[in-house]
Amino acid sequence: MNKIKPLLLSLTISIVGVSNTLYADGIDDLIAAMVRQAEQTCSNYASNAMLQYQRSLQADCRFPPSPRWQANYHNHYGWCYHTQHAKPEPLAAEQNAREAELNACYNAKIR
């Protein structure tokens, strides 16, 4: 019986160590997936911001230079990456605000 207790203790410690390793690997995989998702989201966001900026130039909207209206993909991407970790809503709000300003510009040109 005395020989069995150390063996059981050793087995228990080994199993706990393995489960902690598996848990840590699962967390790493989850974090990696979240980073990939954030990168994809921000790549899409920055690309869309650049398209909206180009449309504003084509329509001669003459928006003053600002964080919203700029030709720097990396600035749009960086803003997205830091913003989306707090709340995703500002991304959509910013895209919608640019779109609304573009529509107002287009409508003013039609009149």
VENQUI-V282607 format. One record per pair of residues at least 6 apart in sequence whose ideal C-beta (glycine too) atoms are under 8 Angstrom apart, sorted by the first residue. I is the first residue (numbers start at 1). J is the second residue. D is the distance in whole Angstrom. If there is no record, write none. Layout:
BEGIN
[[I:J:D] [I:J:D]]
END
This chain:
BEGIN
[[38:81:6] [38:84:6] [38:85:7] [39:81:8] [41:80:7] [41:84:6] [41:88:8] [41:91:7] [42:77:5] [42:80:4] [42:81:5] [42:84:7] [43:77:7] [45:76:7] [45:77:7] [45:80:4] [45:91:6] [45:95:7] [46:73:5] [46:74:8] [46:76:4] [46:77:4] [46:80:6] [47:73:8] [48:95:6] [49:73:8] [49:76:4] [49:94:8] [49:95:7] [49:98:7] [50:71:7] [50:73:6] [50:76:7] [52:95:8] [52:98:5] [52:99:7] [52:102:6] [53:69:6] [53:70:7] [53:71:6] [55:102:6] [56:63:6] [56:69:6] [56:101:8] [56:102:6] [56:105:7] [59:102:7] [59:105:6] [59:106:6] [59:109:7] [60:109:8] [61:101:8] [61:102:7] [61:105:4] [63:69:4] [63:101:7] [63:105:8] [67:75:7] [67:79:7] [68:94:7] [68:97:7] [68:98:6] [68:101:8] [69:98:8] [70:76:8] [80:91:6] [83:90:5] [83:91:7] [84:90:8] [84:91:6]]
END
